[in-house]
Amino acid sequence: MSLRIEPAVKPLVCLLGGTGFVGGHLAAVLSAQGYRVRIPARRAVRHRALRVLPGVELVEADVLDTVALRALLQGCAAAINLVALLNEGGADRFQDVHVKLPRNLVKLCREAGVGRLLHMSALNADAARGPSRYLRSKGEGEDLAHQAEDLQVTSFRPSVIFGPDDHFFNRFACLLRVSPGFFPLACPQARFAPVFVGDVARAMLVALEDPRTIGRHYDLCGPHAYTLKELVEFTARTLGLRRCVIGLGRGLSRLQAAVMGHLPGRAFTQDNFLSLQVDAVCGGGFPAVFGITPSAVETLVPVYLGHRDQRGRLDEYRQRARHHY
């Protein structure tokens, strides 16, 4: 008679922000590794792709409601906080999402016996010296998470994150398609080191399982740094568009932010302008503890953004990115 060995049952993880860009990728990674994942959603019916993932439970809840958050954490071994706002969109929204939520999460993790917490911050987040409300509030939330010395906390500070459903290259692609041959660009010399969403998700999985990461703050960047103008010009070439990208000076960049900040969608605000005054690049390579060789923009973006048919380029993207999952 052969001995049957049952696979170890992975614990339940509460994934706040699991319906977002990074959250969807991380949910897929956790599910593939056998974790049970509880994801709050304002309207669960809108997230059918998550519902089909093995072990994923969608719960209709508002994470800013402490009663709902307390219920979400019951029975969980770990919590992951990805919730963030890029644009404030109302009074004190940065404080509500970036500061009050981490404060409540720490308190309720203690009450529920959740010992492990992964927190998504941002590159250049600094409660005291951040140039924008976004970066100051993100820094304050990161500090609150790490001040909980009775919890096992790891935080992540990525540069701009890219992937097939990102809000960076896809947004510029939409704008470039409708531009009349030229494209005025604010803060053209701002620098980024875009990091692939699959690398971010994989790093968070490793951190969840590796005690060496407890108490650490990790900057996450891709292998190369670029100016914003270089990235927008690359996007235009990838789309097969001939566009003249005109870099605006500081004064005109601030004026563009003032105007666009009052338009529907608030694609570019004064606070975004202030965030771009500091480069979003890392001082070193991808943290060695994760064992990841980060993917380059040039490798993956043309595959999902190129001007071929969508099915063909997404199939190729999946083949190239499969090793991350």
JOTA-V252559 format. One record per helix or strand. SS is the DSSP state (alpha for helix, beta for strand). FROM is the first residue (numbers start at 0). TO is the last residue. Records with the same first field share a line. If there is no record, write none. Layout:
SS->FROM-TO + FROM-TO
This chain:
beta->11-15 + 35-40 + 55-59 + 77-80 + 115-119 + 151-157 + 160-161 + 181-184 + 190-191 + 194-195 + 216-219 + 225-226 + 243-246 + 279-279
alpha->20-31 + 43-45 + 47-50 + 65-72 + 92-111 + 132-145 + 168-177 + 196-208 + 210-212 + 227-238 + 249-259 + 269-274 + 287-289 + 296-304 + 309-323
